[in-house]
Amino acid sequence: MSQSRHRAAAPPLEREDSGTFSLGKMITAKPGKTPIQVLHEYGMKTKNIPVYECERSDVQIHVPTFTFRVTVGDITCTGEGTSKKLAKHRAAEAAINILKANASICFAVPDPLMPDPSKQPKNQLNPIGSLQELAIHHGWRLPEYTLSQEGGPAHKREYTTICRLESFMETGKGASKKQAKRNAAEKFLAKFSNISPENHISLTNVVGHSLGCTWHSLRNSPGEKINLLKRSLLSIPNTDYIQLLSEIAKEQGFNITYLDIEELSANGQYQCLAELSTSPITVCHGSGISCGSAQSDAAHNALQYLKIIAERK
């Protein structure tokens, strides 16, 4: 897993202003030290502080691979691992092995004091971190998490968190805010699990459909529903705004999510948010004497907004 290249003779292991210094003695005196700690102490004593650089980061969903290079004096070594920390440990271990060989020191390099993530049970992986690494790797905006709901009795609370990535959204639930956040991230990761890291992919290819309709596509769409909206007054009594918005969403290729707000408004009405997966995302507020009427009002306000955008030149 590690590679090294010895560019010149290693720094001398003997001699220090305060007396004789031996890397072997330092290792055997503190057997619990990790390779990073050992190499750092060696660097401090020889005035050659190790410098670590990340050479490569291949982020997959369950088995990311990182490569780190360490330079200490005239020695340069690399190490690979399924986490940045593990890759650094292996690079440091390779450097120590060269120093051992040059000085004819016989001692055992301590193993990294952390488990290999690839050998951990799947439920111990960090989906939140994996999703963030994936977004960075492909140049997407970082995921955003919002606590949308909290309910249930005191002994059995349930939290709902919304995770947004680009123009898409997933919802996660759990007995804690952290668990709800993890579950939302896991849903996104499930969509990406079959993607090969060698492919230069866009978010469109990953999720399998477009990034939602844009303002430009709305203004230039030949769709019957959106053009009917442009001609509508949106003030006809008994109009089913939820159904109308649903028909436009289907025609234009975006999704609608209604989020009921637990708190009543200042005048005691129910509240709701209608979120449209357009690009950019559209969120409209609604209120009413019931949850249903609040949703209808949110849909009405969303339609008014789409009408304004679609008519603008």
C-alpha positions in Angstrom: 0.0 0.0 0.0 3.0 2.3 0.4 5.7 3.4 -1.9 8.9 5.3 -1.3 11.8 6.8 -3.1 15.1 7.5 -1.4 16.5 10.6 -3.1 19.7 10.8 -0.9 21.2 9.5 2.2 19.0 9.7 5.2 19.7 12.3 7.9 22.1 10.9 10.5 20.4 9.2 13.4 23.2 9.8 15.9 24.2 13.0 17.5 22.2 15.8 18.9 23.3 18.8 20.8 22.1 17.3 24.1 23.8 14.0 23.4 23.4 10.8 21.4 20.0 10.2 19.8 18.7 6.9 18.5 15.5 6.4 16.6 15.5 2.8 17.8 15.7 3.8 21.5 12.9 6.3 21.0 10.6 3.7 19.5 11.3 1.0 22.1 10.9 3.5 24.9 7.4 4.5 23.8 5.9 1.5 22.1 2.4 2.9 22.0 3.3 5.7 19.6 1.8 5.8 16.1 4.1 6.1 13.0 3.0 9.8 12.6 3.9 10.5 16.2 7.2 8.6 16.0 8.2 10.4 12.7 7.3 13.8 14.1 9.4 13.3 17.2 12.3 12.1 15.0 11.9 15.2 12.9 11.9 17.5 15.9 15.1 16.0 17.2 16.9 16.1 13.8 15.4 19.4 12.8 13.7 17.8 9.7 9.9 18.2 10.4 7.9 15.8 8.3 5.7 17.6 5.6 2.5 15.8 4.4 0.8 16.5 1.1 -2.3 14.9 -0.3 -1.4 13.5 -3.8 -4.7 11.9 -4.7 -8.3 11.6 -3.4 -10.5 9.0 -5.1 -13.8 9.3 -3.3 -16.2 6.4 -3.6 -19.3 5.9 -1.5 -18.1 3.1 0.8 -14.4 2.7 0.0 -12.7 6.1 -0.6 -8.9 6.0 -1.3 -6.5 8.6 -0.4 -2.7 8.9 -1.2 -0.4 11.1 1.0 3.2 11.9 0.5 5.5 12.7 3.4 8.9 14.3 3.1 11.4 14.2 6.0 14.8 15.5 5.2 15.9 13.8 1.9 13.4 11.0 2.2 10.0 11.0 0.4 7.5 8.2 0.8 3.8 7.8 0.0 1.0 5.8 1.6 -2.5 4.8 0.7 -5.5 4.3 2.8 -9.3 4.4 3.0 -9.1 7.6 5.1 -6.7 10.6 5.1 -5.4 9.6 8.5 -4.7 6.1 7.6 -2.9 7.2 4.4 -0.7 9.5 6.5 0.1 6.7 8.9 1.2 4.4 6.1 3.4 7.1 4.5 5.0 7.8 7.9 5.5 4.0 8.4 7.2 3.7 5.0 9.6 6.6 6.0 10.4 5.0 9.3 11.2 1.7 7.6 13.8 3.5 5.4 15.3 5.1 8.4 15.4 1.7 10.2 17.1 0.1 7.2 19.7 2.9 6.9 20.6 2.8 10.6 20.4 -1.0 10.9 17.9 -0.6 13.7 15.7 -3.6 14.4 12.3 -2.7 16.0 8.6 -3.1 15.3 6.8 -0.1 14.0 3.5 0.3 15.9 0.4 -0.3 13.9 -2.0 2.7 13.4 -4.2 3.1 16.4 -7.4 3.3 14.4 -9.5 0.7 12.6 -9.5 0.5 8.8 -12.8 2.1 7.7 -13.1 -0.5 4.9 -13.3 -3.2 7.6 -15.8 -1.5 9.8 -19.5 -2.6 9.8 -21.5 -0.6 7.3 -23.6 1.1 10.0 -20.4 2.7 11.5 -19.5 4.6 8.3 -20.2 8.3 8.3 -22.7 9.0 5.5 -22.6 12.7 6.2 -18.9 12.9 5.7 -19.0 10.6 2.6 -21.7 12.8 1.0 -19.6 15.9 1.6 -16.5 14.3 0.2 -18.4 13.2 -2.9 -19.8 16.7 -3.4 -16.3 18.2 -3.2 -14.8 15.5 -5.5 -17.3 16.3 -8.3 -17.4 20.0 -7.8 -21.0 20.2 -6.5 -22.2 22.6 -3.9 -22.0 21.2 -0.3 -25.1 19.5 1.1 -27.3 21.6 3.2 -29.3 20.2 6.2 -32.4 21.7 7.7 -34.4 20.4 10.6 -38.0 20.6 9.3 -40.0 18.8 12.0 -39.8 17.6 15.6 -42.5 15.7 17.3 -43.6 12.7 19.4 -43.7 12.3 23.2 -40.8 13.2 25.4 -39.6 9.6 25.7 -39.9 8.9 22.0 -39.0 12.0 20.0 -38.8 11.9 16.2 -36.9 14.4 14.1 -37.2 15.1 10.4 -34.2 16.6 8.5 -34.1 17.8 4.9 -30.9 17.4 3.0 -30.5 19.5 -0.2 -27.8 18.8 -2.8 -27.9 21.1 -5.8 -31.5 21.0 -7.0 -32.5 17.8 -5.2 -33.8 17.0 -1.7 -34.0 13.9 0.5 -35.7 13.6 3.9 -34.4 11.6 6.8 -36.1 10.7 10.1 -34.6 9.5 13.4 -34.8 9.4 17.2 -32.2 12.2 17.3 -31.3 15.2 15.1 -28.0 13.5 14.2 -29.7 10.2 13.2 -32.2 12.1 11.0 -29.3 13.9 9.3 -27.5 10.7 8.8 -30.5 9.0 7.3 -31.1 11.9 4.9 -27.4 11.6 3.7 -27.7 7.9 3.3 -30.7 8.3 0.9 -28.5 10.4 -1.3 -25.6 8.0 -1.1 -27.9 5.1 -2.1 -28.5 7.0 -5.4 -24.8 7.2 -6.1 -23.7 3.7 -5.0 -23.4 2.3 -8.5 -21.3 5.1 -9.9 -17.7 4.3 -10.9 -15.1 6.8 -9.5 -13.2 6.7 -12.8 -16.1 8.4 -14.6 -16.3 12.1 -14.7 -19.9 12.5 -13.9 -22.3 15.3 -13.5 -25.1 15.4 -11.0 -27.5 14.9 -13.9 -26.0 11.6 -14.7 -25.9 10.5 -11.1 -29.5 11.1 -10.2 -30.8 10.1 -13.6 -32.8 13.2 -14.6 -32.3 16.9 -15.2 -31.6 19.5 -12.6 -35.2 20.6 -12.8 -36.7 23.3 -15.0 -34.9 26.6 -15.2 -36.4 30.1 -15.5 -35.2 30.1 -19.1 -36.9 26.9 -19.9 -40.1 28.1 -18.3 -40.2 31.3 -20.4 -39.6 29.4 -23.6 -41.6 26.3 -22.9 -44.3 25.3 -25.5 -46.1 23.3 -22.7 -49.9 23.7 -22.6 -50.1 23.9 -18.8 -47.5 26.6 -18.4 -48.9 28.7 -21.2 -52.4 28.3 -19.7 -50.9 29.6 -16.4 -49.6 32.7 -18.2 -53.2 33.5 -19.3 -54.8 32.7 -16.0 -55.9 35.3 -13.4 -55.4 32.8 -10.5 -58.5 34.3 -8.8 -61.3 32.0 -9.9 -63.2 30.6 -6.9 -62.9 26.9 -6.1 -59.8 26.4 -8.3 -57.8 23.4 -7.2 -54.4 25.1 -7.0 -52.6 22.0 -5.7 -53.8 20.0 -8.7 -52.9 22.8 -11.1 -49.4 23.1 -9.7 -49.0 19.3 -9.9 -49.9 19.3 -13.6 -47.4 22.1 -14.3 -44.7 20.3 -12.3 -45.3 17.1 -14.3 -45.2 19.0 -17.6 -42.0 21.0 -16.8 -40.2 18.2 -15.0 -39.8 19.4 -11.4 -41.0 18.0 -8.0 -43.2 19.5 -5.3 -42.8 18.9 -1.6 -45.2 20.3 1.0 -43.8 20.9 4.5 -46.3 21.5 7.2 -45.1 23.8 9.9 -46.0 22.8 13.4 -46.2 26.3 14.8 -49.3 28.4 14.1 -48.9 31.8 12.6 -49.3 35.0 14.6 -53.0 35.1 13.9 -53.5 31.5 14.8 -53.5 29.9 11.3 -51.8 26.7 10.1 -48.7 27.2 8.0 -47.1 25.3 5.1 -44.1 25.6 2.8 -44.3 24.4 -0.9 -40.8 23.6 -2.2 -40.3 23.3 -6.0 -37.2 21.5 -7.3 -36.7 24.1 -10.0 -33.2 25.5 -10.7 -32.9 27.6 -8.5 -35.1 26.0 -5.9 -38.4 27.8 -5.2 -40.0 27.9 -1.7 -43.4 29.5 -1.1 -45.3 30.0 2.1 -49.0 29.5 2.7 -51.4 29.7 5.6 -55.0 28.8 6.3 -57.6 27.6 8.8 -56.5 24.0 8.2 -53.4 22.1 7.0 -55.2 21.5 3.7 -56.0 25.2 3.2 -52.5 26.1 4.1 -51.1 23.8 1.4 -53.6 25.2 -1.1 -52.5 28.7 -0.3 -48.8 27.7 -0.6 -49.6 26.1 -4.0 -51.5 29.3 -5.0 -48.5 31.5 -4.1 -46.1 29.2 -6.0 -48.3 29.4 -9.1 -48.3 33.2 -8.9 -44.5 33.2 -8.6 -44.2 30.8 -11.6 -46.6 33.0 -13.6 -44.4 36.1 -13.0 -41.2 34.2 -13.9 -42.7 32.6 -17.0 -44.0 35.9 -18.3 -40.8 37.8 -17.8 -38.8 38.5 -20.9 
